[in-house]
Amino acid sequence: MARFTSALLKLRASNLREIAAQEKAGVKENSNYRQIRRFLSDYDVGFAALGRLLIRLLPQKPP
């Protein structure tokens, strides 16, 4: 979950293929992609709570 969230924040994208490319080094992108899809399909993600978490992780002051 931490690697997925980190890649999501780093890329600022929601394309799972792009996120999979940023996951574990040395692992095939397709393997990462399938792992992400399984993770997201197995859990009921509370998107409101996830959104609040992501907002808290963002810097509070502009650079």
DRENKOL-288785 format. One line per 2 residues: number of its first residue (from 0); their letters; for each residue x, y, z of N, C-alpha, C, O. Coordinates in pm, 1 decimal, always signed. Atoms other than C-alpha are relative to their C-alpha. Example, Ala and Ser with C-alpha at 12.3 -4.5 7.8 and 13.67 -1.06 7.14 Angstrom:
BEGIN
0) AS) +89.0/-119.0/+0.0/+1230.0/-450.0/+780.0/+90.0/+120.0/+0.0/+193.6/+118.1/+66.5 | -82.0/-119.0/-6.0/+1367.0/-106.0/+714.0/-77.0/+109.0/+73.0/-26.1/+219.8/+89.9 $
end
This chain:
BEGIN
0) MA) +83.2/-119.1/+0.0/+0.0/+0.0/+0.0/+87.3/+125.0/+0.0/+56.1/+222.4/-68.5 | -87.8/-116.6/-7.5/+284.0/+239.5/+83.7/+65.1/+28.1/-135.2/+71.7/+143.2/-178.3 $
2) RF) -62.2/-20.6/+132.2/+459.7/+182.7/-251.2/-102.6/+51.3/-99.8/-72.4/+138.9/-180.8 | +105.8/-43.5/+91.3/+130.9/+223.6/-436.9/-33.2/+147.2/+23.6/-43.3/+224.5/-71.7 $
4) TS) +32.7/-138.3/-33.0/+48.2/+547.9/-254.7/+114.0/+92.8/-38.4/+91.0/+202.4/-89.6 | -116.1/-80.7/+36.1/+401.2/+677.6/-304.5/+6.1/+22.5/-150.8/+29.6/+134.6/-196.0 $
6) AL) -1.3/-13.1/+146.3/+387.7/+608.4/-678.7/-115.1/+87.9/-47.1/-98.5/+167.3/-139.6 | +116.1/-81.2/+36.0/+41.8/+764.1/-700.0/+28.5/+147.9/+22.9/-3.5/+231.3/-61.8 $
8) LK) -32.5/-139.4/-30.5/+162.2/+1083.8/-533.5/+113.3/+52.1/-88.2/+111.0/+167.1/-132.0 | -115.0/-39.8/+81.0/+488.3/+1091.2/-728.1/-41.3/+29.0/-144.2/+1.7/+128.2/-202.9 $
10) LR) +40.4/-14.6/+139.9/+324.5/+1049.2/-1067.9/-116.1/+96.6/-18.6/-133.3/+155.2/-125.5 | +122.0/-79.9/+10.3/+7.1/+1241.4/-991.5/-88.4/-51.1/-114.6/-146.3/+25.5/-191.6 $
12) AS) +77.5/+64.7/+105.4/-165.6/+993.7/-1218.3/-83.7/-110.7/+61.9/-52.9/-160.7/+170.1 | +81.5/+110.6/-47.0/-435.4/+735.5/-1178.4/+4.4/-117.4/-97.1/-72.3/-212.7/-83.3 $
14) NL) -15.2/+108.2/+94.9/-325.9/+516.9/-1469.0/+79.5/-112.0/+66.7/+195.3/-92.7/+103.8 | -64.2/+110.2/-70.9/-243.7/+178.7/-1316.2/+125.4/-49.3/-71.3/+218.6/-95.3/-5.3 $
16) RE) -120.1/+40.5/+74.8/+6.8/+97.1/-1593.6/+117.9/+90.3/+35.1/+229.7/+41.8/+52.5 | -106.6/-93.3/-35.4/+207.8/+410.4/-1512.5/+47.6/-25.2/+143.0/+167.4/-20.9/+171.0 $
18) IA) -34.7/+27.6/-139.3/+196.6/+331.7/-1141.2/+78.4/-131.3/+8.6/+176.0/-140.2/+83.1 | -68.8/+129.3/-0.5/+302.1/-29.6/-1207.1/+144.1/+14.7/-47.6/+232.7/-55.9/+0.5 $
20) AQ) -136.6/-21.8/+50.3/+606.7/+97.3/-1398.2/+89.7/+58.7/+108.3/+211.5/+42.3/+101.9 | -77.1/-61.7/-107.6/+716.3/+285.6/-1083.0/+14.4/-89.2/+122.1/+85.5/-54.1/+216.3 $
22) EK) -5.1/+90.2/-115.1/+670.2/-7.3/-846.1/+134.7/-69.6/+7.6/+234.5/-17.4/-42.0 | -122.4/+74.7/-28.6/+931.1/-267.5/-749.1/+94.7/-8.0/-120.3/+56.0/-48.5/-229.9 $
24) AG) -103.0/+15.1/+102.9/+1252.6/-251.1/-948.3/+34.9/-147.2/-13.9/+36.9/-220.4/+85.0 | -36.3/+139.5/+23.1/+1351.0/-580.8/-1105.8/-118.5/-93.1/-17.6/-100.8/-212.8/-40.1 $
26) VK) +121.4/+79.9/+18.2/+990.6/-699.9/-1131.5/-67.4/+47.9/-128.0/-71.5/+167.6/-156.3 | +64.7/-36.7/+125.7/+806.1/-709.5/-1461.5/-118.7/+92.2/+25.1/-193.7/+75.8/+121.3 $
28) EN) +108.8/-97.4/-12.4/+564.0/-423.3/-1512.8/-136.2/-69.1/+2.1/-224.5/-29.8/+78.3 | +128.6/+70.8/+2.8/+281.9/-666.1/-1596.9/-30.1/-67.6/+133.3/-145.8/-73.9/+175.0 $
30) SN) +19.7/+61.7/-131.5/+335.5/-845.8/-1265.1/-46.4/+104.0/+101.1/-138.3/+79.4/+179.2 | +40.6/-108.6/-89.5/+312.8/-517.2/-1076.7/-143.3/+43.2/-29.4/-221.8/+67.0/+62.4 $
32) YR) +134.0/-41.5/+41.7/+2.3/-422.7/-1275.9/-105.2/-97.7/+53.4/-206.7/-56.3/+109.3 | +95.1/+101.0/-48.9/-172.7/-750.8/-1191.6/-11.4/+5.2/+152.2/-120.9/-9.2/+206.6 $
34) QI) +1.7/-7.5/-146.6/-74.3/-717.7/-824.4/-82.4/+119.9/+46.8/-159.3/+108.4/+142.2 | +77.7/-118.8/-35.5/-219.1/-365.5/-807.5/-148.1/-25.9/-24.0/-231.1/+8.1/+60.3 $
36) RR) +141.5/+28.8/+29.9/-542.7/-479.6/-974.9/-59.7/-95.4/+101.8/-173.0/-76.2/+146.0 | +49.5/+94.1/-102.4/-576.2/-772.7/-732.7/-20.7/+71.7/+132.4/-121.4/+51.0/+200.0 $
38) FL) +11.2/-73.7/-125.4/-511.9/-542.7/-438.3/-125.8/+86.3/+0.7/-200.8/+86.2/+98.2 | +115.7/-89.5/+5.3/-776.1/-294.3/-550.2/-131.9/-76.5/-9.1/-234.3/-28.1/+39.2 $
40) SD) +125.2/+75.4/+12.7/-1032.3/-563.7/-632.5/-35.0/-75.8/+127.7/-152.2/-103.8/+152.8 | +23.9/+77.4/-121.9/-990.0/-750.6/-301.7/-48.5/+84.0/+117.2/-100.5/+29.5/+214.5 $
42) YD) +33.2/-85.7/-113.0/-1055.8/-450.2/-78.9/-103.4/+103.6/-38.8/-105.6/+154.9/-150.7 | +96.1/-108.0/+17.9/-1339.8/-210.1/-40.4/+67.9/+127.7/+47.5/+76.8/+154.2/+167.4 $
44) VG) -75.0/-121.0/-32.7/-1149.8/+116.1/-54.7/-98.0/+111.5/+33.5/-186.4/+143.6/-45.9 | +79.7/-116.2/-38.7/-1311.4/+401.6/+134.1/+61.9/+123.6/-63.7/+153.6/+183.8/-7.8 $
46) FA) -63.1/-107.1/+76.4/-1236.3/+669.4/-121.8/-5.0/+134.0/+72.8/+85.6/+215.6/+56.0 | +5.8/-125.4/-76.0/-1347.8/+952.9/+105.2/+112.9/+3.4/+103.4/+181.0/+104.9/+118.2 $
48) AL) -107.1/+7.5/-99.4/-1108.5/+838.1/+379.0/+136.8/+5.5/-67.6/+228.3/+70.5/-17.1 | -125.6/-3.7/+73.9/-831.8/+779.6/+124.1/+30.4/+141.5/-48.3/+145.0/+186.0/-42.2 $
50) GR) -16.8/-138.0/+43.8/-884.8/+1128.3/-14.8/+45.4/+90.3/+113.8/+133.2/+174.6/+95.6 | -41.5/-79.6/-116.2/-858.1/+1280.3/+332.9/+145.2/-28.8/+37.4/+219.9/+62.8/+71.7 $
52) LL) -137.9/+37.1/-29.4/-535.1/+1088.2/+393.2/+96.0/+66.0/-99.0/+198.0/+122.4/-59.5 | -87.5/-58.3/+101.5/-384.7/+1205.1/+65.4/+10.5/+151.1/+15.2/+117.7/+208.1/-5.0 $
54) IR) -2.5/-145.3/-22.1/-481.0/+1566.4/+137.7/+91.0/+34.1/+117.5/+164.6/+132.6/+112.8 | -86.7/-24.6/-116.2/-308.2/+1543.3/+477.3/+147.3/-18.5/-33.9/+233.4/+45.3/+26.7 $
56) LL) -137.7/+24.4/+37.6/+6.6/+1413.3/+309.2/+58.8/+110.4/-88.0/+180.8/+122.1/-99.9 | -48.3/-107.4/+86.2/+28.5/+1710.5/+74.5/+60.9/+111.2/+83.8/+17.5/+134.9/+196.5 $
58) PQ) -57.1/-112.9/-73.4/+247.5/+2003.7/+177.0/-106.0/+108.8/+25.4/-189.5/+137.3/-60.5 | +98.6/-100.8/-36.2/+48.4/+2272.3/+356.7/+35.0/+138.4/-55.5/-53.4/+220.7/-79.1 $
60) KP) -43.5/-129.6/+51.2/+256.5/+2565.2/+229.5/+54.9/-18.2/-141.8/+124.4/-116.0/-169.3 | -56.3/+11.4/+135.4/+336.7/+2629.2/-137.2/+151.6/+20.2/+2.8/+203.1/+88.8/+91.1 $
62) P) -147.0/-14.6/+1.0/+705.9/+2605.9/-229.9/+43.6/+143.1/-27.0/+163.3/+171.5/-31.0 $
end
